[in-house]
């Protein structure tokens, strides 16, 4: 078991908008909340006072349109001031925010909007074009507000957000919500099936503060500035970065990028003196390929955290060389996030492990019956409930909600084990664990091992059906730019795993890909690879 003592608790009443905006606007209205890098290269800074005024205008506009407490409102915007304003306005009126990735196509939007009966969507021109394709299949959708229309429009369905808000009052009193009132629906990535809507309460913000403190080395500190390349529609971008940083009075950088370019990322960090970063693992792997030395000394990074996939020793070592800091891995999921973390400042760091329990949480590894297993025994990674970060339920899916629990344990769907020192080690998703010749093999250690080979840029390991062994280990690999597929390289990669892991874990088949199937959050979609193999 990995257990920590409580650090923070929510009272009976709490509203996210009050926490991240109103209280700062009342005490330090000029304090900088957001730093936006614009498309033309200019930089805009928005204070808490300005943020509140804009959110109040939007809240008034939404209420006047008949959208209020309990309504589900989609937010399909890139990192920008308007996205933060949208979140705050929705929480103010007691409605439920539903973040949507800008990369979603019409079908993905339709699935989520139909599932939660979305009443409105706040988006931009790119988003509204996709919504229009499926609008007739969304009977609950009443209107969309668009941030960057070329001209003011109000046809009752598509509205210009700027025009609608312009003449609204900048005064609005946030609804007095209970800490357990619904605030947010975040849909799962869909790596193992159809996306499910995890309904979270206002208290979820407070529950993330301890994890932010440890994963960013005693965060916040004077001069801290936070940024992530991750979309704020992902729980990692929203609740590991945007909302808790605003709550703690730390400026958040908003930067819209059409694609991830390593050199532009390094330049952004240097230009804006970014000190704290959440990098998804895929972003770190892409940065490593750029071979940026970091020797200029212009980067002043104080902390880097990463979660979503295991990193491996190679990436951790590279992080120290490039940024001068040890990357802190953390763990969580859409249903209950940021419950395990490393912390280099507190001496909690072990290569191959994803950390120990964040203060206020208890994480263990349990059997199919919910019994805690001993050190080194593999089983289900499970989180003790109740806790502030756990979802209220899956939206409109009581069966899936029930199946998520064994007694008081929230079952993550991940396999792992706890070592003698209380560190939790991740082996893979339940569906990802490979059964071969009587062995249960986790894909993560094999992927980490492959990534240490200079020829490998990305790696994914799955089980391929086999008539004798049940399954064999198969690896899909995207090669680094200086390598080409050949039989000699296949044998070299197999031998690399044999030498560093064990004879039963090496991939008996290796297939090279031009690109890896990834979710919008950068996670590998292994079910597509399993379907390809089987």
SVG drawing of the C-alpha trace seen along z (x, -y; Angstrom):
<svg xmlns="http://www.w3.org/2000/svg" viewBox="-34 -47 60 72">
<polyline fill="none" stroke="black" stroke-width="0.4" points="0.0,0.0 1.1,-3.5 -0.6,-5.9 -0.3,-9.6 -2.0,-11.7 -4.7,-14.2 -3.5,-17.7 -6.6,-19.6 -10.3,-19.1 -13.3,-20.9 -15.9,-22.5 -19.6,-22.1 -19.7,-24.9 -17.2,-25.6 -17.4,-26.9 -14.4,-26.6 -15.0,-30.1 -14.8,-31.6 -11.6,-29.8 -9.7,-30.4 -10.9,-33.9 -13.3,-35.8 -11.3,-35.7 -8.1,-37.0 -10.1,-39.7 -11.4,-40.9 -7.9,-41.0 -5.4,-41.5 -7.3,-42.5 -4.1,-43.5 -2.4,-40.2 -1.6,-38.4 -3.6,-35.3 -2.9,-34.4 0.0,-35.1 -1.1,-34.5 1.4,-34.1 -0.5,-35.3 -0.3,-34.1 1.5,-37.3 4.2,-36.7 2.9,-39.4 2.3,-38.6 -0.9,-39.6 -1.2,-39.5 -4.6,-39.3 -5.2,-40.1 -7.6,-38.4 -9.8,-41.5 -10.0,-41.4 -10.7,-37.7 -13.5,-38.1 -15.1,-40.9 -15.1,-38.9 -16.4,-35.8 -19.2,-37.8 -20.3,-39.1 -20.4,-35.6 -22.2,-34.3 -24.9,-37.0 -25.1,-36.1 -25.6,-32.4 -28.3,-33.0 -30.2,-35.4 -30.2,-32.6 -31.9,-30.3 -28.9,-28.2 -28.3,-27.8 -27.7,-25.4 -27.1,-21.8 -27.0,-22.5 -24.2,-20.8 -22.1,-23.3 -19.3,-22.2 -16.0,-24.1 -14.1,-23.4 -11.4,-26.0 -7.6,-25.9 -5.4,-27.2 -6.6,-30.9 -8.0,-33.5 -11.5,-32.7 -11.3,-29.1 -10.4,-30.1 -13.3,-32.7 -15.7,-30.0 -14.8,-27.6 -15.2,-30.3 -18.5,-31.5 -19.9,-28.0 -19.0,-27.3 -20.4,-30.7 -23.9,-29.8 -23.8,-26.3 -23.7,-24.7 -21.5,-21.7 -18.5,-22.3 -17.7,-19.6 -14.3,-20.1 -13.9,-18.9 -10.7,-18.6 -10.3,-20.9 -8.9,-17.9 -12.2,-16.0 -14.1,-15.4 -17.9,-15.7 -18.5,-12.1 -16.5,-12.5 -18.3,-15.7 -21.7,-14.1 -21.0,-11.2 -20.2,-13.3 -22.8,-16.1 -25.6,-13.5 -24.5,-11.4 -24.7,-14.3 -27.5,-16.3 -25.3,-19.3 -27.4,-22.6 -24.7,-24.9 -21.1,-24.8 -18.5,-27.6 -16.1,-27.2 -14.2,-29.0 -14.6,-29.0 -12.9,-25.7 -15.2,-24.1 -18.5,-25.5 -17.8,-24.1 -17.7,-20.6 -20.6,-21.1 -22.8,-22.2 -22.2,-18.8 -24.0,-16.9 -26.2,-19.6 -29.4,-18.0 -28.6,-14.9 -28.3,-16.8 -31.8,-17.7 -30.7,-19.2 -28.2,-21.6 -29.8,-25.1 -27.0,-27.5 -23.2,-27.9 -21.1,-30.9 -18.1,-31.5 -15.1,-33.4 -13.6,-34.6 -16.4,-35.1 -15.4,-37.6 -18.5,-39.6 -21.2,-39.8 -23.8,-37.0 -26.9,-36.2 -29.2,-33.9 -30.5,-32.3 -28.2,-29.3 -24.7,-30.6 -23.8,-33.7 -20.7,-35.9 -19.4,-35.6 -17.8,-39.0 -21.0,-40.7 -23.3,-38.9 -21.1,-39.8 -20.2,-43.3 -23.2,-45.0 -23.7,-42.6 -22.9,-43.7 -19.5,-42.8 -21.2,-42.1 -22.3,-38.6 -22.6,-36.8 -21.5,-33.2 -24.0,-30.6 -23.3,-29.2 -22.6,-25.6 -21.9,-22.8 -18.5,-21.1 -20.2,-17.9 -22.3,-19.6 -21.5,-18.6 -19.1,-21.0 -17.4,-19.1 -17.8,-16.1 -14.5,-14.9 -14.8,-12.0 -12.2,-9.2 -9.7,-8.8 -11.4,-5.7 -8.2,-3.6 -10.1,-0.5 -13.7,-1.1 -16.3,-3.9 -15.5,-7.1 -17.3,-7.5 -18.2,-10.8 -16.7,-11.1 -18.8,-13.6 -16.7,-15.6 -17.8,-17.9 -16.4,-21.3 -14.3,-19.7 -12.1,-18.1 -10.0,-21.2 -9.1,-21.3 -8.2,-17.6 -5.6,-18.3 -3.6,-20.9 -1.6,-18.4 -0.5,-16.6 0.5,-19.8 2.6,-20.8 4.6,-17.5 4.9,-16.9 6.2,-20.5 8.6,-20.6 6.9,-22.6 4.7,-24.5 4.0,-27.4 7.1,-29.5 7.9,-33.1 8.3,-33.7 6.6,-30.4 5.0,-30.5 3.1,-27.4 2.6,-25.9 1.7,-22.7 1.5,-21.9 -1.4,-19.6 -4.8,-20.7 -6.9,-22.1 -9.7,-19.7 -7.7,-16.9 -7.8,-16.4 -4.1,-16.8 -4.2,-20.2 -7.2,-21.4 -6.7,-20.0 -3.0,-19.5 -2.3,-22.9 -4.9,-25.6 -7.4,-25.5 -5.1,-24.7 -2.4,-27.2 -5.1,-30.0 -6.3,-28.9 -2.8,-29.3 -2.2,-32.7 0.4,-31.4 0.3,-32.8 -0.6,-30.3 0.8,-30.5 -1.8,-30.1 -0.3,-29.2 -2.1,-27.9 0.0,-25.7 -1.2,-24.0 1.4,-21.3 4.1,-20.4 7.5,-21.8 10.4,-21.1 12.4,-24.2 9.4,-26.5 8.7,-24.9 12.3,-25.5 12.0,-29.1 8.7,-29.7 10.1,-28.4 13.1,-30.8 11.1,-33.8 8.4,-33.7 10.6,-32.5 8.4,-29.4 9.5,-27.7 7.0,-24.9 5.9,-22.5 3.6,-19.6 4.8,-17.5 2.8,-14.5 5.3,-11.6 4.8,-11.9 5.9,-15.5 9.0,-14.6 9.9,-11.9 9.5,-14.4 11.7,-17.0 14.4,-14.4 14.5,-13.7 15.3,-17.3 18.5,-16.9 18.4,-20.3 21.3,-20.6 19.9,-23.2 23.4,-24.5 22.4,-28.1 21.4,-28.6 18.4,-30.7 15.9,-28.2 15.0,-28.7 12.9,-25.6 12.3,-24.7 10.0,-21.7 8.7,-19.3 6.0,-16.8 4.7,-14.1 1.9,-11.6 -0.3,-9.5 2.3,-6.9 5.4,-5.6 8.6,-7.4 11.5,-5.0 15.1,-5.7 16.3,-7.0 13.8,-9.9 14.4,-10.7 18.2,-10.9 17.7,-13.0 15.5,-15.4 18.3,-16.1 20.7,-16.7 18.4,-19.0 16.5,-21.0 18.7,-20.5 15.8,-19.0 14.6,-15.5 11.2,-14.9 8.6,-14.0 6.3,-11.2 2.7,-11.2 -0.3,-8.9 -4.0,-9.3 -6.8,-8.8 -9.9,-10.7 -12.0,-9.1 -9.6,-9.9 -6.6,-11.9 -3.2,-12.8 -3.1,-10.3 0.5,-9.1 3.6,-11.2 7.3,-11.4 8.9,-14.5 12.6,-15.1 12.5,-17.9 11.2,-15.4 13.5,-12.6 10.6,-10.5 12.0,-9.2 12.7,-5.8 13.3,-4.9 10.7,-2.4 8.2,-3.5 5.4,-6.1 5.7,-7.4 4.0,-7.2 0.6,-8.3 0.0,-12.0 -0.9,-13.5 -4.6,-12.7 -4.8,-9.5 -4.3,-5.8 -3.3,-3.7 -2.8,0.1 -2.7,3.1 -5.6,5.5 -6.8,8.9 -10.0,9.5 -11.8,9.8 -10.5,6.4 -7.9,7.9 -4.7,6.0 -1.7,7.9 1.8,8.1 4.9,6.3 5.9,7.4 2.6,9.1 1.0,7.9 -2.7,7.0 -5.1,4.1 -3.9,0.6 -6.7,-0.7 -7.5,-4.0 -9.3,-4.1 -12.5,-6.0 -14.1,-8.4 -11.5,-11.0 -11.9,-14.5 -10.6,-13.5 -12.9,-10.6 -15.7,-11.2 -19.3,-11.4 -20.2,-8.8 -20.2,-8.1 -22.8,-10.2 -25.8,-8.1 -23.9,-4.8 -24.8,-3.3 -23.5,0.2 -20.1,-1.1 -20.0,-3.1 -20.8,0.0 -18.1,2.0 -15.5,-0.6 -15.5,0.3 -14.8,3.3 -16.0,2.4 -14.4,-0.9 -11.6,-0.5 -11.8,-2.4 -10.3,0.0 -8.2,-1.9 -8.1,0.7 -4.3,0.7 -2.0,3.5 0.9,2.9 2.7,3.8 3.9,2.0 7.5,2.6 8.9,2.9 9.4,-0.9 5.8,-1.8 6.6,-2.8 3.9,-1.8 5.1,-0.3 2.9,-0.4 2.8,2.8 0.1,1.8 -3.7,1.6 -5.7,4.7 -6.4,5.3 -2.7,4.8 -1.2,7.4 0.2,10.3 -0.2,14.0 2.5,16.0 3.6,19.6 2.2,19.1 3.9,15.8 2.0,12.5 4.0,9.9 3.4,6.1 4.1,4.1 5.6,1.0 9.0,2.5 9.5,3.8 8.6,0.5 10.9,-1.3 13.7,1.1 13.1,0.6 13.1,-3.2 16.7,-3.0 17.8,-1.7 19.0,-4.6 17.0,-3.3 13.7,-3.6 11.6,-6.8 8.3,-5.3 7.4,-1.7 4.2,0.1 4.0,3.7 0.9,5.9 0.0,9.6 -0.6,11.5 -2.6,14.7 -0.6,17.9 -1.9,21.5 0.7,22.8 1.8,19.9 -1.6,18.3 0.0,15.0 3.4,13.9 5.0,10.5 4.8,8.3 6.4,4.8 5.4,2.0 8.2,-0.5 8.5,-4.0 12.2,-4.4 14.4,-7.4 15.2,-9.5 18.7,-7.9 17.5,-4.3 15.7,-2.1 13.9,1.2 16.0,4.3 16.3,7.9 19.6,7.1 17.9,4.3 15.0,6.6 17.5,9.1 19.4,6.4 16.3,5.1 15.3,8.6 18.7,9.2 18.6,5.8 15.5,6.8 16.9,10.3 20.0,8.7 18.3,6.0 15.1,7.8 14.7,11.6 14.3,14.3 10.5,14.7 9.9,10.9 11.6,10.2 9.3,9.4 9.1,12.5 7.7,10.3 8.6,6.7 6.8,4.5 7.9,1.1 5.3,-1.8 5.5,-5.2 3.4,-6.6 1.8,-5.3 -2.0,-5.4 -2.4,-8.0 -5.4,-9.5 -5.8,-13.2 -3.9,-13.2 -0.9,-11.4 -1.7,-7.9 -1.0,-4.9 -4.3,-3.2 -3.2,0.4 -6.6,1.8 -5.9,0.7 -2.6,2.5 -4.1,5.6 -6.7,5.6 -4.0,5.2 -2.0,8.1 -4.9,10.5"/>
</svg>
